[in-house]
Amino acid sequence: MPAIGPSVLEDYLKRYGWRFNRAGESSWTTGWREGERFYSLAIGLDEHWVSFSVSPLVHLAVEWLAAPDLSKHILELNNTSQMVKLALDEHGHVVMRIQVLGSQFGYEEFSHILGIIGYYAETLGDSITRVVRDRGFPQEAAQTLLT
């Protein structure tokens, strides 16, 4: 069974009550605010998958080779988190991703995925923020976490 199409995904976003921008033939940007943070969410479709990416989950001005404790913490979070994965993008920012099969992907699954993304964005973002502050990384790194 093929993955859902662009019009179906747009209907899901509208039904969920989120505004969005179409970024390409099969990609969209949207986001949400939680307290002081704004989370940017990119959604993409391909032949088999629906991909969600919170990028960046956390802005970090950290030299990664000099931050083994922080790297270890992120790897541990990656290991204990269900369904989501953490990665570093080309700018060194922490990104959270989730991919689900597009076949039989209905609105109920879509709304559950957004709930999972929201939960982990807040939980993992807060955990990384605490480590940055507890380990005494430069203040400008800690301040950029609240964007």
Kinemage of the C-alpha trace (Angstrom):
@kinemage 1
@onewidth
@group {chain A} dominant
@subgroup {mainchain}
@vectorlist {calphas} color= white
{ca met a 1} P 0.000 0.000 0.000
{ca pro a 2} L 1.460 3.407 -0.949
{ca ala a 3} L 2.215 6.121 1.590
{ca ile a 4} L -0.240 8.932 2.173
{ca gly a 5} L -0.257 11.763 -0.322
{ca pro a 6} L 0.436 15.476 0.126
{ca ser a 7} L -3.224 16.507 0.196
{ca val a 8} L -3.975 13.987 2.963
{ca leu a 9} L -1.078 15.258 5.078
{ca glu a 10} L -2.238 18.844 4.612
{ca asp a 11} L -5.751 17.811 5.679
{ca tyr a 12} L -4.264 16.220 8.834
{ca leu a 13} L -2.366 19.411 9.668
{ca lys a 14} L -5.488 21.538 9.161
{ca arg a 15} L -7.590 19.146 11.239
{ca tyr a 16} L -4.983 19.271 14.006
{ca gly a 17} L -5.271 23.071 13.925
{ca trp a 18} L -1.721 23.848 12.868
{ca arg a 19} L -0.687 26.404 10.313
{ca phe a 20} L 2.004 25.224 7.925
{ca asn a 21} L 4.006 26.199 4.879
{ca arg a 22} L 4.602 23.941 1.947
{ca ala a 23} L 8.366 23.796 1.483
{ca gly a 24} L 8.389 21.541 -1.575
{ca glu a 25} L 6.366 18.985 -3.475
{ca ser a 26} L 6.327 16.638 -0.496
{ca ser a 27} L 7.668 18.690 2.421
{ca trp a 28} L 6.184 21.125 4.937
{ca thr a 29} L 7.288 23.315 7.805
{ca thr a 30} L 5.297 24.088 10.889
{ca gly a 31} L 6.013 24.389 14.582
{ca trp a 32} L 4.737 25.139 18.042
{ca arg a 33} L 5.605 27.150 21.110
{ca glu a 34} L 6.044 25.612 24.551
{ca gly a 35} L 6.770 28.205 27.219
{ca glu a 36} L 9.794 30.222 26.121
{ca arg a 37} L 10.785 27.804 23.352
{ca phe a 38} L 9.683 27.625 19.769
{ca tyr a 39} L 10.071 24.256 18.065
{ca ser a 40} L 10.383 24.149 14.299
{ca leu a 41} L 8.986 20.965 12.742
{ca ala a 42} L 9.698 19.784 9.209
{ca ile a 43} L 7.559 17.019 7.729
{ca gly a 44} L 8.442 15.079 4.621
{ca leu a 45} L 6.875 12.322 2.556
{ca asp a 46} L 8.519 9.825 0.314
{ca glu a 47} L 7.431 6.583 -1.293
{ca his a 48} L 7.277 4.675 2.012
{ca trp a 49} L 7.900 7.015 4.938
{ca val a 50} L 6.511 10.033 6.745
{ca ser a 51} L 9.444 11.856 8.356
{ca phe a 52} L 9.261 14.422 11.153
{ca ser a 53} L 12.239 16.511 12.231
{ca val a 54} L 12.510 19.052 15.045
{ca ser a 55} L 15.473 21.089 13.954
{ca pro a 56} L 17.165 22.329 15.916
{ca leu a 57} L 15.878 20.713 19.093
{ca val a 58} L 18.585 22.599 20.951
{ca his a 59} L 20.861 25.384 19.689
{ca leu a 60} L 24.317 24.676 21.025
{ca ala a 61} L 27.453 26.759 20.647
{ca val a 62} L 29.637 23.900 21.843
{ca glu a 63} L 32.869 22.490 20.455
{ca trp a 64} L 31.833 18.833 20.404
{ca leu a 65} L 35.349 17.415 20.720
{ca ala a 66} L 35.689 19.373 23.971
{ca ala a 67} L 32.316 18.210 25.294
{ca pro a 68} L 32.503 14.427 25.755
{ca asp a 69} L 30.140 14.506 28.773
{ca leu a 70} L 27.467 16.244 26.740
{ca ser a 71} L 27.996 13.904 23.779
{ca lys a 72} L 27.710 10.904 26.110
{ca his a 73} L 24.512 12.291 27.638
{ca ile a 74} L 22.911 12.758 24.203
{ca leu a 75} L 23.863 9.205 23.207
{ca glu a 76} L 22.333 7.885 26.439
{ca leu a 77} L 19.125 9.835 25.765
{ca asn a 78} L 19.089 8.396 22.262
{ca asn a 79} L 19.361 4.889 23.709
{ca thr a 80} L 16.543 5.297 26.255
{ca ser a 81} L 14.072 7.243 24.067
{ca gln a 82} L 11.329 5.361 22.274
{ca met a 83} L 10.596 6.034 18.587
{ca val a 84} L 12.652 9.240 18.339
{ca lys a 85} L 16.307 9.577 17.503
{ca leu a 86} L 18.714 12.376 18.262
{ca ala a 87} L 21.412 13.490 15.867
{ca leu a 88} L 23.703 16.412 15.140
{ca asp a 89} L 23.112 18.430 12.006
{ca glu a 90} L 25.809 20.001 9.843
{ca his a 91} L 25.839 23.043 12.162
{ca gly a 92} L 26.400 21.012 15.331
{ca his a 93} L 22.846 21.528 16.607
{ca val a 94} L 20.892 18.697 18.203
{ca val a 95} L 18.069 17.471 15.959
{ca met a 96} L 15.242 15.100 16.897
{ca arg a 97} L 13.732 12.864 14.225
{ca ile a 98} L 11.049 10.245 13.876
{ca gln a 99} L 10.073 8.241 10.813
{ca val a 100} L 6.952 6.146 10.447
{ca leu a 101} L 5.669 3.956 7.654
{ca gly a 102} L 3.268 5.862 5.441
{ca ser a 103} L 1.048 2.912 4.631
{ca gln a 104} L -2.084 2.863 6.763
{ca phe a 105} L -1.023 6.174 8.360
{ca gly a 106} L -4.301 7.722 9.449
{ca tyr a 107} L -5.196 10.845 11.356
{ca glu a 108} L -5.153 9.018 14.696
{ca glu a 109} L -1.542 7.905 14.119
{ca phe a 110} L -0.643 11.408 12.960
{ca ser a 111} L -2.013 13.016 16.125
{ca his a 112} L -0.262 10.407 18.298
{ca ile a 113} L 3.044 11.111 16.551
{ca leu a 114} L 2.674 14.853 17.175
{ca gly a 115} L 2.021 14.101 20.849
{ca ile a 116} L 5.138 11.936 21.028
{ca ile a 117} L 7.190 14.634 19.322
{ca gly a 118} L 5.916 17.287 21.735
{ca tyr a 119} L 6.618 15.138 24.784
{ca tyr a 120} L 10.154 14.241 23.733
{ca ala a 121} L 11.001 17.731 22.472
{ca glu a 122} L 10.277 19.162 25.899
{ca thr a 123} L 11.717 16.259 27.925
{ca leu a 124} L 14.919 15.783 25.931
{ca gly a 125} L 15.438 19.510 25.383
{ca asp a 126} L 15.164 20.141 29.133
{ca ser a 127} L 17.561 17.291 29.904
{ca ile a 128} L 20.186 18.587 27.473
{ca thr a 129} L 19.733 22.131 28.810
{ca arg a 130} L 20.359 20.938 32.380
{ca val a 131} L 23.555 19.148 31.370
{ca val a 132} L 24.834 22.239 29.551
{ca arg a 133} L 24.210 24.386 32.625
{ca asp a 134} L 25.411 21.795 35.178
{ca arg a 135} L 28.666 21.154 33.310
{ca gly a 136} L 29.506 24.855 33.232
{ca phe a 137} L 29.557 25.350 29.496
{ca pro a 138} L 29.967 28.987 28.459
{ca gln a 139} L 26.954 31.126 29.293
{ca glu a 140} L 26.270 32.018 25.666
{ca ala a 141} L 25.740 28.297 24.941
{ca ala a 142} L 23.183 28.011 27.732
{ca gln a 143} L 21.399 31.214 26.650
{ca thr a 144} L 20.902 30.030 23.081
{ca leu a 145} L 18.987 27.017 24.342
{ca leu a 146} L 15.883 29.087 24.920
{ca thr a 147} L 15.247 30.036 21.305
